[in-house]
Amino acid sequence: MNFNKLPQLVDMRGKLESNGTYSKRTKSITHRVWHHSLTKKNLGGSDAESFADYHVNTLGWPGIGYTFIIEPKNLIN
């Protein structure tokens, strides 16, 4: 499946909060993990921008840390 062709996909690369880059991967990927934030659809902060802000400015990560964020109304960022 080509995710780029999904009509609800919004490409946010280069548009979210970041501070540096992640180190180069040294091991091959052998598993996929699907994680959810357990946030409610009607609460503020349940979007890619808020997740990126929290991860960068609170946790000190270089970026959002996720490939996909499925937001309320099923938007995929």
N, C-alpha and C positions, 0 to 999 in steps of 0.2 A: 504494500500500500504506500502510496506517495502522499505524505502528510501535507506537502506544499499545495496540493490540489483541493484540499478541504475548503469549502466556501466560508467556514467560520474561523479559519486560521488567520491570525494577525501576526505578522513578523515584527517582533520587538527588538531584534538584534541591533545593538548600538544605541538603543533609546532608553535603556534602564540604567539605574544607579549602578556604578561599578567603581572599583578602586584597585587597579592592578589586574593581574591575570593569574589563573591557576597554573600550577607547575605542570610540566609535560608529563603525560601518562607514561608510566614505565612498565605496566602490566597490561595484558590484553583483557578486554571485557568478556566475561564469561556468563554473567547473569544480568537481568534487568530487574529493577525494583520500581514498582508503581507506588508512589507515596501521595497521600492526600493531607491537606492542612487541617481538616476538621473544622473549618470555619463555616459559619452560616451564610447563606446566600444574601440575606438582607443586611448583614453587618458591613460597615465601612472597613476598608483594609483587606477585603477578600479579592485582591487583584494583583496582577504581576508587579505593578509599580510599588505597591506597599510591601510585598514579599521581598523585592530587591532592596528597598530602603532598609528594612529590618535586618536582612542578612548582611548587608554592607556596613551600615552604621551602628548596629547594635551587637552583632556577632563578630564583626571584623572580617567577614569573608570578602574575597575579591569581587564576587558577583552574586547573582541570584542563586546559583547552584542547581537550577533545574533546567531541563530542556523544554518542558511544556508546563504551562499553567492553564488549567481549565477553570475559567472564571464563571461567575453566575451568568445565566443565560447561555451557557455552553460555548462561550467564546474561548478559543484556544490561542494563548499567547506564548 
